[in-house]
Amino acid sequence: MAVLLARAVFGTLLASIATGCAGGVLYDASHLPPQFMAPQTSSLDNVNLSQLARTVGDTESLYPGDIIEVSIATGLEQEKTPAWKMRISEQGVVDVPLVGQVQIAGMGVTQAEQHIRDESIRRGKFVAPNVSVILDKRRSHRITVVGAVEEPATYEIPASNSDVMAALVQAGGLSEEADTIVEIKHPPTPLPLAAADAPQATLAGYPGTPSPERQFLPPRTVRIDLENPDQLAPDDLQLQDGSTVMVRKKPKRFIHVIGLVNKADQFEMPEGHELRLLDGLALAGGRTLSIADKVHVIRQLPDQPEPVVIEASVTQAKRDTSSNIRLAPGDVVSVEETPATFVVGTIREFVGFGFSAPIPGL
C-alpha cells in the first residue's frame, strides 16, 4: 500500500514541475560581469617590504639633531684642549664658542672640521687652529609600532633612517595576523623657524621650548596598502619623532551556507587562500540530495544598494572552473529547493515509513 501511495504522490508532483525562478535579476555564474566577481584573496607572501624604505641618507653625513663634540687647539694651550658637546640645530648649524654659528649639516666629519677651521680663520678668531669634530650620538626618533607585528613596542630609530621599513624591522616584522593595510599617524609638525629666530645649537638649548608664536602643522594619517606601496611618495614613508605605525589585523571572513545542505551554518574562510563554490558546499557537509543542482549566491557589494544574486549549477561547477566561482566574504550560498528536489524530498519521507524502492537522487 505504501509503495502505491508513494508512486501516486511521485507522479502527481512530477506533473507539477515548472521551470523558472523567483522574481529579481539573476546573473549566471559562468558569465558573471567583472564588477560582480569576488576580489582576489590578498596575501603578504609576495610583499616586498624593501619598498617601504625611503631613500636612505648618507650615513657619513651630519644631520640636524646629531650631537657632536668640537675642540679647537692652537698649540699654545697649557692645559688640556677644551671640548664642547653641541647639537646641530634644525637649521643645520652649530654655535661654536669664540667662532659663532657655522653651517655643517650635510657635511662629513672631516669636511665639517675643515669648514669650522676655515670660518674661524676668516672671522679672525684663530690663525692656524687644529679643529676636531667627533660624532657623539645620532639624532633618533621614538617610533611606536603596534598591531599585527611580532614585538609591538616603542623604538629608538636613527632619524636619518627613520622610515616604515626600519620600524617594522625593529618590531620583528609582520605577524601571521597582519593585513595588507598599514596606518601611520604623524604628530603635529613644527614649521621651520626663521633664521633670525633659530634657537642656539648648544646641547642645553636643544630642541628648545617652542615659543608661543611657533606654528605647527596638524597631525596627519597616512594609509599604506602593502600590495601597492609604489603609489606613495617617499615622504609618506618617512617617520617623524613621535609617529605611530599601526599594522591592521586581518578581519575574520565568513560565508553562510543554507538550504539543502547537511550542515547549514556560518563558516570562516581560510586566510590567504581563496574559497570557491564547491569548497563552500563541502564545508557544509555536502548536499542533502544529489539532484539539488541549483545554487544561488547572494552577494552584497559595497557600491550596490541591493544584493546581487548569482545563479550557479553544481554540475557545471564540477565541469567548468568559471562556473565554480570564487566566494567573497559575507556571501550567502543557498542550495535551492526545486520542484524536482521537492518531489524527491517528499518521496524520501516515505522511506521512514517502510518505502524502500530505488528512487534517483535519494
C-alpha positions in Angstrom: 0.0 0.0 0.0 2.8 2.4 0.9 4.5 1.7 -2.4 1.3 2.5 -4.4 0.8 5.7 -2.4 4.4 6.8 -2.9 4.2 6.2 -6.6 1.0 8.2 -6.8 2.5 11.2 -5.0 5.6 11.0 -7.1 3.6 11.1 -10.3 1.4 13.9 -9.2 4.4 16.1 -8.1 6.3 15.4 -11.3 3.4 16.7 -13.3 3.6 20.0 -11.3 7.4 20.6 -12.0 7.9 24.0 -13.5 10.9 25.9 -14.7 11.9 29.4 -13.8 12.8 31.1 -10.6 11.5 33.7 -8.2 11.4 37.4 -9.3 14.5 39.5 -9.4 17.6 39.7 -11.6 19.8 36.7 -11.7 23.3 36.6 -13.0 24.7 33.4 -14.4 27.9 32.2 -12.6 29.6 31.2 -15.9 29.1 34.7 -17.4 29.4 36.9 -14.4 30.1 40.5 -15.1 33.6 41.5 -13.8 32.2 44.1 -11.4 30.3 41.4 -9.6 33.2 39.0 -9.2 34.8 38.3 -5.8 38.1 40.1 -5.4 41.4 38.2 -5.4 42.4 37.0 -1.9 45.1 39.3 -0.6 48.3 37.7 0.8 51.5 39.0 2.3 53.6 36.2 0.8 54.8 38.3 -2.1 55.0 41.6 -0.3 58.4 43.2 -0.7 59.0 45.3 2.5 62.0 47.0 0.9 59.5 49.1 -1.0 58.6 50.7 2.3 62.1 52.3 2.7 62.6 55.8 1.6 65.8 56.9 0.1 68.5 56.2 2.7 70.6 59.2 3.7 74.4 59.3 3.7 75.4 57.5 6.9 78.7 59.5 6.9 77.0 62.9 6.8 75.9 65.1 9.8 72.2 65.8 10.2 70.2 68.2 12.3 69.8 66.8 15.8 73.1 64.9 15.8 75.3 65.6 18.9 78.9 66.3 18.1 82.0 67.1 20.1 84.1 70.0 18.9 87.5 71.0 20.1 89.9 73.7 18.8 93.6 73.6 19.6 96.0 76.3 18.8 99.2 74.6 20.1 99.6 77.3 22.8 97.4 75.6 25.4 99.0 74.9 28.7 96.1 72.7 29.8 94.0 70.1 28.0 92.2 71.4 25.0 88.6 72.1 25.9 85.9 70.2 24.0 82.3 71.3 23.6 79.3 69.0 23.1 76.7 70.6 21.0 73.7 69.5 19.0 73.2 70.6 15.3 70.2 72.8 15.1 67.2 72.3 12.9 68.7 74.9 10.6 71.9 72.7 10.3 74.2 75.0 12.3 76.3 74.7 15.5 77.2 77.7 17.7 81.0 77.1 18.2 82.5 79.0 21.1 84.6 82.0 20.0 83.7 81.3 16.4 79.9 81.6 16.2 77.3 79.8 14.1 78.7 77.6 11.4 76.5 75.6 8.9 77.7 72.0 8.8 74.6 69.8 8.2 75.1 67.5 5.2 78.9 67.5 5.6 81.0 64.6 6.6 83.0 64.9 9.8 86.3 65.7 8.0 84.6 68.3 5.9 82.9 69.9 8.9 86.3 70.1 10.7 87.8 71.9 7.7 84.8 74.2 7.4 84.9 75.3 11.0 88.6 75.9 10.7 88.2 78.0 7.6 85.4 80.0 9.2 87.4 80.6 12.4 90.3 82.0 10.3 88.1 84.0 8.0 86.4 85.6 11.0 89.7 86.5 12.6 89.3 84.2 15.7 92.3 81.9 15.1 95.3 81.9 12.9 96.0 78.2 12.3 93.8 76.1 14.6 93.6 72.4 14.7 89.8 71.5 14.7 88.5 68.2 15.8 84.8 67.1 15.3 83.6 63.8 16.7 80.1 62.4 16.1 78.9 61.6 19.6 75.3 60.5 19.0 73.0 60.3 16.1 69.6 62.0 16.5 66.9 59.4 17.0 63.2 59.2 16.7 60.9 57.5 19.1 58.6 55.4 16.9 55.7 53.3 18.3 54.8 50.2 16.4 51.5 48.5 17.3 49.1 45.9 15.8 50.0 42.8 13.9 53.7 42.7 14.4 55.9 40.3 16.3 57.1 42.7 19.0 54.9 45.8 19.4 56.7 48.5 21.4 58.3 51.9 21.2 61.7 52.0 19.5 64.6 54.5 19.1 65.4 54.7 15.4 68.1 56.9 13.8 66.5 59.9 12.3 68.5 59.5 9.1 66.9 56.1 8.6 63.5 56.6 10.1 61.1 55.0 7.7 58.3 52.4 7.8 60.6 49.5 6.8 63.0 50.3 9.7 60.1 50.5 12.1 58.7 47.1 11.0 62.2 45.5 11.1 62.7 46.8 14.7 59.3 45.3 15.7 60.4 41.8 14.4 58.4 42.0 11.2 54.7 41.3 10.4 52.9 38.6 12.3 50.7 36.0 10.7 47.6 38.1 11.6 48.8 41.1 9.6 46.6 42.6 7.0 47.9 44.4 3.9 47.0 47.8 5.4 49.3 49.9 7.5 48.4 53.3 9.0 50.9 55.9 10.0 49.9 58.6 12.5 52.2 61.6 12.5 52.2 64.1 15.4 51.9 67.8 14.9 54.9 69.1 13.0 56.6 72.4 13.9 57.1 74.7 11.0 60.7 75.7 10.4 61.9 78.7 12.3 63.2 81.7 10.5 67.0 82.0 10.7 66.7 85.0 13.0 64.5 83.1 15.4 66.6 79.9 15.3 67.4 78.6 18.8 71.1 78.3 19.8 72.5 74.9 18.9 74.0 74.2 22.3 73.1 70.9 24.0 71.3 72.7 26.8 69.2 74.7 24.4 68.1 71.9 22.0 65.5 71.3 21.0 64.4 74.3 23.0 60.9 75.2 24.3 58.8 76.4 21.3 57.8 79.9 21.7 54.0 80.7 21.8 54.4 82.2 18.3 55.7 79.0 16.7 53.2 77.3 14.4 52.6 73.6 13.9 51.2 71.6 11.1 48.2 69.5 12.3 48.7 65.7 12.8 48.0 63.6 9.8 47.4 59.9 9.0 48.9 58.1 6.0 47.4 54.8 4.8 49.6 52.3 3.1 48.5 49.3 1.1 51.4 46.8 1.3 50.3 45.4 -2.0 50.6 48.8 -3.8 53.3 50.8 -1.8 54.6 52.3 -5.0 51.6 54.7 -5.1 53.1 56.6 -2.2 55.6 59.4 -2.3 58.9 58.8 -0.4 57.8 61.5 2.2 54.8 59.4 3.1 57.2 56.6 4.2 59.4 58.9 6.3 58.6 58.8 10.0 58.8 61.7 12.5 59.7 61.7 16.1 56.5 60.5 17.9 55.0 58.8 14.8 52.9 55.6 15.4 52.9 52.7 12.9 49.8 50.6 13.2 49.6 47.3 11.2 46.0 46.2 10.9 45.0 42.7 11.8 43.2 40.7 9.1 39.4 40.8 9.8 37.8 37.4 10.1 35.9 36.5 6.9 32.8 34.4 6.8 30.3 32.9 4.4 26.9 31.4 5.1 25.7 28.1 3.6 22.0 27.4 3.8 19.3 25.4 2.0 19.6 21.7 1.0 22.9 21.0 2.8 23.7 18.7 5.6 25.1 21.3 8.0 23.8 24.8 7.3 25.9 27.2 9.2 28.4 30.1 9.1 31.9 29.2 8.1 35.2 31.1 8.4 37.1 31.5 5.2 40.8 30.3 5.2 43.4 33.1 5.4 45.5 33.6 2.4 43.6 31.1 0.3 40.5 31.5 -2.0 37.3 29.7 -1.3 35.1 28.6 -4.2 31.6 27.4 -4.6 32.3 23.7 -4.3 34.6 24.4 -1.3 31.7 26.2 0.5 29.4 23.3 -0.1 32.0 20.9 1.2 32.2 22.9 4.4 28.5 22.4 4.9 28.8 18.6 4.6 27.6 18.5 1.0 24.0 18.5 -0.3 21.2 16.5 1.2 20.1 15.4 -2.2 22.4 14.7 -5.2 19.8 16.1 -7.6 19.9 19.5 -5.8 21.8 21.3 -8.5 20.7 24.9 -8.4 22.6 27.2 -6.2 22.1 30.9 -5.5 25.0 33.0 -4.2 23.7 36.2 -2.6 26.4 38.8 -2.6 26.3 42.3 -1.2 28.8 44.7 -2.9 30.0 47.9 -1.3 28.8 50.1 -4.1 25.5 48.4 -4.7 22.3 49.3 -2.8 20.8 45.8 -3.4 22.4 42.4 -3.1 23.4 40.6 -6.3 22.0 37.1 -6.9 24.2 34.7 -8.8 22.8 31.5 -10.1 25.1 28.5 -10.3 24.9 24.9 -11.2 26.8 22.3 -9.1 27.1 20.1 -12.2 28.6 22.9 -14.2 30.8 24.0 -11.4 32.3 20.5 -11.4 32.9 20.7 -15.1 33.9 24.3 -15.6 36.2 26.4 -13.5 34.4 29.6 -14.4 31.2 28.2 -13.0 32.9 27.3 -9.8 33.0 30.9 -8.8 35.2 32.4 -6.1 33.3 33.3 -3.0 33.6 36.7 -1.2 33.3 37.4 2.5 29.7 37.8 3.5 28.3 35.6 0.7 25.2 33.6 1.4 25.3 30.3 -0.5 21.9 28.8 -0.8 21.2 25.3 -2.3 17.8 25.9 -3.7 14.6 23.9 -3.5 13.2 23.0 -6.9 10.1 21.0 -7.9 12.4 18.0 -8.5 14.0 18.2 -5.1 10.6 18.8 -3.5 9.3 15.6 -5.2 12.4 13.5 -4.1 12.3 15.0 -0.7 8.7 14.1 -0.3 9.3 10.6 -1.5 12.2 10.3 1.0 9.7 11.0 3.7 8.1 7.7 2.9 11.3 5.8 3.4 10.8 6.3 7.1 7.5 4.5 6.8 8.9 1.4 5.0 9.2 2.6 1.4 12.5 1.4 0.0 12.1 1.4 -3.7 15.1 2.8 -5.5 14.4 6.5 -6.5 17.2 8.5 -8.2 18.6 11.3 -6.0 17.7 9.6 -2.7 
